[in-house]
Amino acid sequence: GCSGEVLDDRLDVKGGLHRSPARRVANAVPTRARVTMAAVGTELSSYPAVLLNATFKPLPGVPLFEDIESYTRSLPVRRMSNGRFYRLVHFPYWAREDDLLRFVQRIEKKLGGKKRNSVFYVQAPSGRGKTACVLPAFLRSNFTHYLYLACDNNNGRHFKVMPHAPAANALLAEKQGAAFALAAVKVLLGSPDDEDAYEIPLDPLPPSVKKTQAELASYLKQKLGDDCRCLFHLDEHRKMCDRDAPYAANFSRGAMATLASVAGARVVATYIDAPPLPARASSEVCRSPLALPFFDVWRALKGVPELRELVRRYDPQTYSREELRLFATLMFRLGFKLVQLGLN
């Protein structure tokens, strides 16, 4: 390992130079992530909490970033079969490293067009690791702040608008969605432990979307610094308002467009359905799909004590062709079963 003091000379949550994506994925790891992963080791890099502890720096005056404990409480949780909630950051994330780096390349790539913004999204069935994949990707990127905005299934710390149905007018609903996004970011940074504040009052007379976007950009610069590059993770995005309301899609579009409008920021939305945005190249704000990183069964073998004997015994130099085929079949069946059970 490497002490935090040594890492702090080179790692800064508020800084980080942007590097153009290299052609080869192996060479595309950002400087911050490369130094951190070298310090903690390959196996420990599967644990988001280890990488987070190595890079986190307190930010006085911003309650969310006051200390690592406060920030960790803002991160995703999932309810397990025993009825208890567990924070995903404390569990290993076993995915192929190349897939994670391609994920990072996609969201860090300079977007085409002068005015068009994209909302990236991961769409998959429940229990496939949609929510869990975004923080590990952030920890391998040059974004400076990961801001998790859950709209459901987060043990009370999820944002919703009340009344739950937006205005029965397309333009007004979009303005209300923009105001909702601004209010949610302010709650997350300013009073993250006040669960009552996560219920955002519906603004009956919100300002224009452009004005709200300008206020959000100004607020983030004031709180996080001029060089901040935020990665917004909008989880369970369809639950932010009543989806049966006539203009619910407009409300969601206003919220997503506002987050995506921040200079240098990116939005990753996760849910079982795609965001209510048009396909790429058809609108000023559009959606862009991301591939969910593949589960790495070999990392799982190394990480589970009961399975490490398989790794120790595996010797491709001495195994017969039949033994190699059997081992590969076992790996496939194990990986398939784990995915079938649910990676959460």
Backbone torsions as a table, in degrees:
resi	resn	phi	psi	omega
1	GLY	NA	176.5	-179.4
2	CYS	-137.7	136.5	-176.0
3	SER	-67.3	152.4	179.7
4	GLY	-60.8	-32.0	-178.3
5	GLU	-64.1	-39.5	178.3
6	VAL	-67.0	-43.2	-178.8
7	LEU	-65.1	-35.6	-175.3
8	ASP	-62.0	-25.2	178.2
9	ASP	-64.5	-25.8	-173.1
10	ARG	-118.3	-13.6	-175.4
11	LEU	-117.0	134.5	-178.6
12	ASP	-145.9	120.8	-179.7
13	VAL	-60.0	-25.7	-178.5
14	LYS	-96.1	3.9	-177.0
15	GLY	-127.7	-143.9	178.3
16	GLY	105.7	117.0	177.9
17	LEU	-76.2	142.6	176.7
18	HIS	-85.0	128.3	176.5
19	ARG	-110.0	137.4	177.0
20	SER	-65.2	139.7	-179.7
21	PRO	-58.8	130.8	178.6
22	ALA	-80.1	162.8	-179.0
23	ARG	-67.1	-41.2	-178.3
24	ARG	-91.6	130.6	-177.7
25	VAL	-59.0	-38.1	-177.1
26	ALA	-61.5	-27.5	-179.2
27	ASN	-96.3	5.6	-172.8
28	ALA	-97.8	5.0	179.0
29	VAL	-68.3	125.2	179.7
30	PRO	-59.7	156.0	-175.6
31	THR	-55.0	-46.7	-177.9
32	ARG	-57.9	-47.9	-177.2
33	ALA	-68.0	-38.6	-178.5
34	ARG	-62.7	-44.9	179.5
35	VAL	-63.7	-43.8	-178.4
36	THR	-65.0	-47.0	-177.5
37	MET	-66.1	-34.5	176.2
38	ALA	-66.3	-34.5	-178.1
39	ALA	-72.1	-41.1	-175.2
40	VAL	-89.5	-18.6	-179.4
41	GLY	94.8	156.4	-174.4
42	THR	-61.4	-45.3	-175.8
43	GLU	-68.4	-44.9	-179.3
44	LEU	-67.7	-21.3	179.4
45	SER	-67.3	-11.8	174.7
46	SER	-74.2	-13.6	-178.6
47	TYR	-99.7	106.7	-179.5
48	PRO	-54.4	-35.2	-178.1
49	ALA	-61.8	-35.0	-179.6
50	VAL	-67.3	-46.7	178.9
51	LEU	-65.5	-38.4	-179.5
52	LEU	-64.5	-45.5	179.3
53	ASN	-61.9	-32.0	-178.6
54	ALA	-74.3	-24.3	-174.0
55	THR	-110.8	-14.1	-173.8
56	PHE	-70.2	136.9	172.0
57	LYS	-129.0	130.0	178.7
58	PRO	-61.6	151.3	179.3
59	LEU	-127.6	95.7	-177.2
60	PRO	-58.0	139.5	178.7
61	GLY	91.2	-7.5	177.2
62	VAL	-120.7	102.6	-174.3
63	PRO	-51.8	-37.3	-179.3
64	LEU	-60.6	-38.6	-176.6
65	PHE	-104.6	22.1	-179.1
66	GLU	-62.3	-42.1	177.3
67	ASP	-156.2	170.5	-176.0
68	ILE	-65.7	-31.2	-180.0
69	GLU	-67.3	-43.9	178.9
70	SER	-62.2	-42.7	-179.0
71	TYR	-67.7	-41.9	-178.7
72	THR	-61.1	-35.1	179.1
73	ARG	-64.0	-17.8	-179.4
74	SER	-86.5	-7.0	-171.7
75	LEU	-86.0	164.1	-172.4
76	PRO	-60.1	143.7	171.2
77	VAL	-124.0	160.8	174.7
78	ARG	-139.0	143.1	178.8
79	ARG	-86.3	127.6	-177.7
80	MET	-94.9	178.0	-175.0
81	SER	-64.3	-21.0	178.4
82	ASN	-83.7	2.8	178.2
83	GLY	87.8	-7.0	-178.7
84	ARG	-93.4	154.4	178.3
85	PHE	-97.9	139.8	179.0
86	TYR	-129.8	142.9	-179.7
87	ARG	-85.1	125.3	-173.1
88	LEU	-64.5	-26.4	-176.6
89	VAL	-61.6	-24.0	-177.4
90	HIS	-86.2	-4.7	179.2
91	PHE	-101.0	150.4	176.2
92	PRO	-66.3	147.9	175.5
93	TYR	-113.7	103.8	-174.9
94	TRP	-97.4	90.6	177.4
95	ALA	-133.6	159.5	178.5
96	ARG	-65.6	129.4	-176.7
97	GLU	-61.7	-38.6	179.0
98	ASP	-61.1	-39.1	179.2
99	ASP	-65.5	-40.6	178.4
100	LEU	-63.8	-39.6	-178.8
101	LEU	-70.8	-34.8	174.7
102	ARG	-66.2	-38.4	174.8
103	PHE	-56.5	-47.2	179.5
104	VAL	-63.5	-44.5	179.4
105	GLN	-57.3	-41.9	-178.4
106	ARG	-62.2	-46.0	-175.4
107	ILE	-80.3	-21.0	179.2
108	GLU	-89.4	-15.6	-177.6
109	LYS	-61.6	139.2	178.8
110	LYS	-62.1	129.3	-176.5
111	LEU	-75.7	143.5	179.8
112	GLY	-75.9	155.7	177.9
113	GLY	86.2	153.8	-176.9
114	LYS	-81.3	-33.9	-174.1
115	LYS	-119.2	-11.5	-172.5
116	ARG	-79.3	132.2	175.3
117	ASN	-113.8	150.1	178.1
118	SER	-115.6	143.0	167.7
119	VAL	-105.8	113.5	178.6
120	PHE	-78.3	149.7	-179.3
121	TYR	-145.8	148.8	173.7
122	VAL	-116.6	120.6	-177.3
123	GLN	-120.0	122.6	-179.7
124	ALA	-163.5	162.3	177.0
125	PRO	-62.1	166.6	179.2
126	SER	-62.1	147.5	175.1
127	GLY	77.2	19.1	-178.1
128	ARG	-106.3	3.6	176.6
129	GLY	92.1	20.0	179.8
130	LYS	-61.4	-51.2	-177.9
131	THR	-66.2	-39.2	-173.6
132	ALA	-70.1	-22.5	-170.2
133	CYS	-79.6	-20.0	-169.3
134	VAL	-76.1	-43.2	179.1
135	LEU	-62.1	-46.6	175.9
136	PRO	-57.9	-35.4	176.4
137	ALA	-65.8	-44.6	177.6
138	PHE	-56.3	-42.5	-176.7
139	LEU	-68.9	-9.2	175.4
140	ARG	-109.5	12.9	-174.5
141	SER	-115.2	-178.1	174.7
142	ASN	-104.2	11.2	171.9
143	PHE	-67.0	149.5	-174.3
144	THR	-95.5	-26.3	-177.4
145	HIS	-142.0	132.8	174.8
146	TYR	-103.4	117.6	-178.4
147	LEU	-116.5	112.8	-175.5
148	TYR	-94.9	117.5	179.8
149	LEU	-116.7	97.8	179.6
150	ALA	-91.0	143.1	177.1
151	CYS	-111.9	3.0	176.2
152	ASP	-175.5	164.5	170.1
153	ASN	58.1	45.7	179.4
154	ASN	-137.6	36.9	174.2
155	ASN	54.9	46.3	176.2
156	GLY	89.8	-20.5	-179.7
157	ARG	-95.4	60.6	177.2
158	HIS	-134.1	145.0	-173.1
159	PHE	-86.3	138.7	173.6
160	LYS	-150.5	151.1	-179.5
161	VAL	-95.7	142.8	178.3
162	MET	-134.2	130.7	-6.1
163	PRO	-55.0	154.6	-169.3
164	HIS	-75.9	-17.9	-178.8
165	ALA	-100.7	125.4	177.2
166	PRO	-71.1	176.2	-177.8
167	ALA	-60.7	151.5	179.2
168	ALA	-85.2	51.3	-179.6
169	ASN	-154.0	128.0	-172.2
170	ALA	-60.0	-49.6	-176.9
171	LEU	-66.2	-43.1	-179.4
172	LEU	-66.6	-40.1	178.8
173	ALA	-62.1	-38.9	178.3
174	GLU	-65.7	-40.2	175.9
175	LYS	-63.1	-40.1	179.2
176	GLN	-65.0	-37.2	176.4
177	GLY	-64.0	-39.9	177.7
178	ALA	-63.4	-44.3	178.6
179	ALA	-63.3	-37.1	177.4
180	PHE	-61.3	-44.5	-179.7
181	ALA	-62.4	-44.0	178.9
182	LEU	-61.7	-46.5	-179.6
183	ALA	-62.3	-39.7	-179.6
184	ALA	-63.9	-43.4	178.8
185	VAL	-63.3	-40.1	178.8
186	LYS	-64.6	-39.0	177.3
187	VAL	-66.2	-45.3	-177.5
188	LEU	-60.1	-44.5	-178.0
189	LEU	-79.9	-34.4	-170.7
190	GLY	-96.6	-32.6	-179.6
191	SER	-145.7	61.6	-173.2
192	PRO	-64.1	-23.3	-177.0
193	ASP	-95.3	0.0	178.2
194	ASP	-91.4	94.8	-174.7
195	GLU	-65.4	-27.7	178.2
196	ASP	-63.9	-30.2	-177.7
197	ALA	-72.0	-13.1	-179.2
198	TYR	-74.4	-11.8	173.8
199	GLU	-90.7	102.4	-172.6
200	ILE	-88.1	123.1	177.6
201	PRO	-64.2	137.3	176.7
202	LEU	-69.3	124.4	-178.6
203	ASP	-80.6	115.7	-177.4
204	PRO	-72.8	-26.1	-178.4
205	LEU	-133.8	68.3	-177.6
206	PRO	-74.8	156.7	174.0
207	PRO	-70.7	178.0	179.3
208	SER	-63.5	158.0	179.2
209	VAL	-60.7	-41.9	-179.4
210	LYS	-61.1	-41.2	-179.8
211	LYS	-66.8	-40.8	178.1
212	THR	-64.9	-40.7	178.1
213	GLN	-62.1	-41.2	178.5
214	ALA	-64.4	-38.8	179.4
215	GLU	-66.7	-39.1	178.7
216	LEU	-64.5	-44.5	179.5
217	ALA	-60.8	-43.0	179.3
218	SER	-64.9	-41.9	-179.0
219	TYR	-63.2	-44.7	-178.6
220	LEU	-66.1	-38.4	176.7
221	LYS	-64.1	-40.7	179.6
222	GLN	-63.6	-41.9	-174.9
223	LYS	-86.4	-36.9	-171.4
224	LEU	-112.1	-8.4	178.2
225	GLY	105.4	157.2	-176.7
226	ASP	-63.7	-28.0	-175.1
227	ASP	-97.1	13.1	-177.4
228	CYS	-66.1	140.7	175.0
229	ARG	-130.9	97.3	-172.1
230	CYS	-85.0	142.8	168.1
231	LEU	-110.2	106.2	178.3
232	PHE	-86.2	126.2	175.4
233	HIS	-108.5	106.4	-178.5
234	LEU	-98.8	101.9	-173.4
235	ASP	-99.5	145.8	-178.6
236	GLU	52.3	47.0	-167.5
237	HIS	-62.4	-26.8	-178.1
238	ARG	-75.4	-6.2	-177.5
239	LYS	-96.4	4.7	-177.1
240	MET	-68.7	-22.2	177.0
241	CYS	-149.9	177.7	-179.9
242	ASP	-69.2	112.3	-175.9
243	ARG	-70.9	-15.5	178.4
244	ASP	-85.7	-7.9	177.9
245	ALA	-67.7	146.7	-175.0
246	PRO	-57.1	-34.8	-174.6
247	TYR	-119.0	33.2	178.3
248	ALA	-62.9	-38.8	-179.8
249	ALA	-63.4	-36.0	178.0
250	ASN	-66.2	-39.6	177.5
251	PHE	-60.3	-50.1	179.6
252	SER	-62.1	-39.4	179.8
253	ARG	-62.9	-41.1	178.3
254	GLY	-63.3	-40.5	179.4
255	ALA	-65.7	-47.2	-177.7
256	MET	-67.3	-41.1	-180.0
257	ALA	-63.4	-34.8	-179.8
258	THR	-68.3	-44.7	177.7
259	LEU	-64.3	-41.1	-177.4
260	ALA	-71.8	-16.5	-176.2
261	SER	-77.3	-16.4	-176.6
262	VAL	-67.5	128.7	-178.0
263	ALA	-58.8	129.6	178.3
264	GLY	80.9	-7.1	-177.5
265	ALA	-90.1	160.6	172.0
266	ARG	-135.6	152.5	177.4
267	VAL	-118.2	129.8	171.8
268	VAL	-118.0	117.2	179.2
269	ALA	-101.6	136.1	-179.1
270	THR	-127.0	133.0	178.4
271	TYR	-175.7	174.6	178.1
272	ILE	-76.5	-14.7	177.5
273	ASP	-120.1	161.3	176.9
274	ALA	-74.5	156.9	177.7
275	PRO	-65.5	154.5	-179.6
276	PRO	-79.2	59.4	179.7
277	LEU	-127.2	152.2	178.1
278	PRO	-69.2	163.0	180.0
279	ALA	-65.8	163.3	-176.6
280	ARG	-57.4	145.7	175.9
281	ALA	72.4	14.0	179.5
282	SER	-116.5	-3.2	-177.0
283	SER	-159.3	167.8	178.8
284	GLU	-64.4	-40.1	175.3
285	VAL	-116.8	121.7	-175.1
286	CYS	-136.4	172.2	-179.4
287	ARG	-103.5	152.8	-178.8
288	SER	-143.0	120.9	-173.6
289	PRO	-75.4	150.9	174.0
290	LEU	-121.0	141.9	177.0
291	ALA	-80.2	130.6	176.5
292	LEU	-69.0	125.7	179.9
293	PRO	-57.2	140.4	-179.0
294	PHE	-71.7	142.8	172.8
295	PHE	-63.4	132.6	-179.1
296	ASP	-101.9	99.2	-175.0
297	VAL	-66.8	-28.8	179.8
298	TRP	-67.0	-39.5	175.0
299	ARG	-63.9	-37.4	178.2
300	ALA	-63.6	-41.3	178.1
301	LEU	-58.8	-42.4	-178.9
302	LYS	-72.6	-26.6	-174.8
303	GLY	-89.3	-19.2	-178.7
304	VAL	-100.5	116.6	-176.0
305	PRO	-53.4	-38.4	-177.3
306	GLU	-68.2	-14.9	-177.0
307	LEU	-108.5	-6.1	-175.1
308	ARG	-64.8	-25.3	178.9
309	GLU	-61.5	-34.0	177.4
310	LEU	-62.8	-41.1	179.3
311	VAL	-65.7	-44.0	-177.3
312	ARG	-63.2	-36.5	-176.1
313	ARG	-83.4	-15.9	-176.4
314	TYR	-69.5	120.8	-179.3
315	ASP	-141.6	93.3	-177.1
316	PRO	-63.7	-17.8	-179.5
317	GLN	-75.6	-29.9	-176.4
318	THR	-108.2	-16.9	-179.8
319	TYR	-67.3	141.5	172.8
320	SER	-74.4	169.2	179.0
321	ARG	-59.9	-38.6	179.8
322	GLU	-66.9	-39.8	179.0
323	GLU	-67.3	-38.9	177.1
324	LEU	-63.9	-40.4	178.9
325	ARG	-64.7	-41.8	179.5
326	LEU	-63.5	-43.9	-179.9
327	PHE	-62.8	-44.3	179.7
328	ALA	-62.4	-38.8	178.7
329	THR	-64.8	-42.4	177.7
330	LEU	-61.7	-41.5	179.5
331	MET	-63.7	-42.5	179.1
332	PHE	-62.7	-46.7	-177.0
333	ARG	-67.2	-38.2	177.9
334	LEU	-64.3	-47.3	179.6
335	GLY	-62.2	-42.6	179.4
336	PHE	-62.6	-41.8	-178.7
337	LYS	-66.1	-41.4	-180.0
338	LEU	-64.0	-42.4	177.2
339	VAL	-65.1	-39.5	178.9
340	GLN	-62.7	-41.2	178.7
341	LEU	-67.9	-30.2	-178.5
342	GLY	113.3	122.8	-175.4
343	LEU	-74.1	-12.3	175.5
344	ASN	-80.0	NA	NA
